[in-house]
Amino acid sequence: MVGTIKAGPSGIAIQHFESYSLVDSKKIERDFEYCWLKITGDSMIGDMIANGDLALVKNNSIYENGSIGAVIIKREEKTLNT
């Protein structure tokens, strides 16, 4: 896990290494990098994402409309939202 991300309104982007976690290689695409982020806040509860959950995030510059994405804005703010 390399950081936290706020569900809903933007929060400050803070990256810190906390731990590793294994992932079944059949469930990820090997051409991408991934990281675990801990969710803070509860504005994504309607999408079954709660405060304290862990999100496996794929590093990808393409966002599909209607998808859930972790977005960094101006290298300072980040948010998890649909």
N, C-alpha and C positions, 0 to 999 in steps of 0.2 A: 504494500500500500504506500503510495507516494504523496498523499495529500487528502484534503477535504474539499467538498464542493457544496455550495448552498443550493438547496432546492427552492426555486423561486427567484425573488429579486437578487441582483448581483451581490456578490461578496468579494472580498479581497482574495486574490490568487496567492495561496501560500503552498509551496511545495516542500515536503519533507518526507524522508524515507522512514517508514515505520516497520514494515515487515514484508515477507514474501508469502504468496499463496499459490498452490498448484491449481492448474486448470486442465481439464480434459482437452487434449489437442484436437479431438474431433469436433469440438464446439467452437473453435476459433479459426480464423483465416491466417495462415502462416505468413502471408505477405504484409501483415500489419504489426505495429507495436501496440501493446495494451498496457494499461495500468489500472490498479484498484483505487477508487476514491471513496472515502467515507462521506455519506450524505448527512448534511445538517439542515434542519428546518423540516417543515411538514406540508409545504404547498404542493407536493406531488403525491399526496396520499390517495387521490383519485386514480392515479396510475399504479397503485400498489407499491409505491416507493415511500418509505417512512424514515424519520429521523434515526440515524444510527445504522441504516442499511449500508451495505457495500455495493458499489457499482463497478463492474468490469467495463472499462471504457476503451474503445478502439480508436487509436490515433488516425484520424481521417479528415481531410479538408473538405469533404463533400457532405452536405447535410440534406437529407430528403425531407420535404415538407410533411409535417405531421409526425415525424419521428421524434424520439426522445434524444436530445443531444446535450453534451457538455461543451459549453462555449466559453472561450477566453476572449475578452474584449480588451484591446490595447495593452495586452500583457499584464494587466493589473486586476481586472475583474473577471469572475467566472460564475457561471450559473448552469444549473441543470433544469431544462424545461422542454416543453413540446412546442 
